[in-house]
Amino acid sequence: MLNTTMNHFLKKILIQTIVRQYSVSKKNGKPIRNHLKQNSKFLDSLRVHVRGGAGGFGFPKYGGEGGKGGDVCLVATEDMTLKDFLRKCPQKRIRAEMGGNSHSRCILGPIGEDKKVNVPVGITVYDDQNVLIGDLNEANSELLVAKGGSGGNKTNGYCGVKGESRSVKLELKLIADIGLVGFPNAGKSTLLKAISNAKPKIASYPFTTIRPNIGVMLYDDLRQISMADLPGLVEGAHCNIGMGHRFLRHVERTKLLVFVVDITGFQLSPKYKFRSCLDTVVLLNKELELYKKELLDKPALLVINKMDTEGAKEKYLEIKDQLENLDDAISSYPDEIKSSKAIKFDKILKISAKNEPDDIKRVKTVIRELLDVNEELNNNIENNISLQNLKDQLKERGPVLV
């Protein structure tokens, strides 16, 4: 009897505590559920089911044909996220309208209305077999993901055909001019905050950045350059160790990679091996190669951060030649670290992102110069290819001896 009374008393106290906490949170204007929603994780991948509309029935007596079912299309929309998409389609099922049936007063059945759904710009769409369906990289571009069935007619016995039905995966790849790559706690977020309008979380412990941040650099002539800060990579990121792997795809569409490394080196925890500044550059090179070798062909800038720390200048002088000749430096490393190809840095900058505003101005200037130079080189290559194709088309062709 005593135990029963005691249990009842404890339950009553617990209920009163929960009610009190909820009342306080409501009074502060931050209900518990809304607070959790605001701090939920970054959404960059989503699976949805799409189905085209079925074709309408035909009318055999008069040879009438049913209307075609509607298609399902995705439309790239600016200033939108996958969370916005999920709010509009919480069931993650998209279905187009059916085609109209043929009848005596309407021999040709009306066509079913297409279903057009807005998605963020930068979406890549895959099917169940992970086969690429298409990309949506430009605003207002459209992608057909499920075809409507044909209407009933003589060839199919006047029975409308079902629409295409399948699951598709939507993967968001952030579109930014610059991608920041580095180990945790190298100062990427500090650099992003100092150089742009972004306000990322900054702290003195690893993995402060747990989701991508995008900032925009503004110049005096009103030019804008976007920069994406990704969660720090660790050794084995290509094998999905740490958080970096799932975000590596966001650097695929950037025009320039900016490697940010700590001159003092990096050690994730006491049970991990300490890596020097040169080691981190070599390891980042290896991780990018293992994830996608084409990333090493991108233009790149190396930023060596925290040069205001004690002994930083001496440490840099020790590795300066090796950084400038990364191919030779990599060859001296063991096979598990050594990569088959070294990334080519267009420039190496020594900075203190936290304490030297002049260093930030220099980084902004160099980034702009590198983007402009590489853009001009790409245009020249495209023009040369187009000119060669034109010459081949206009080349004089004589009679062929048979």
Secondary structure, 3 states (H helix, E strand, C coil): CHHHHHHHHHHHHHHHHHHHHHHHHHHCCCCHHHHHHHCCCCCCEEEEEEECCCCCCCEHHHCEECCCCCCEEEEEECCCCHHHHHHHCCCCEEECCCCCCCECCECECCCCCCEEEEEECCEEEECCCCCEEEEECCCCCEEEEECCCCCCCHHHCCCCCCCCEEEEEEEECCCCCEEEECCCCCCHHHHHHHHCCCCCCCCCCCCCCCCCEEEEEECCCCCEEEEEECCCCCCCHHHCCCCCHHHHHHHCCCCEEEEEEECCCECCCCCCCCECHHHHHHHHHHHHHHHCHHHHHCCEEEEEECCCCCCHHHHHHHHHHHHHCHHHHHHCCCCCCCCCCCCCEEEEEECCCCCCHHHHHHHHHHHHHHHHHHHHHHHHHHHHHHHHHHHHHHCCCCCCCC
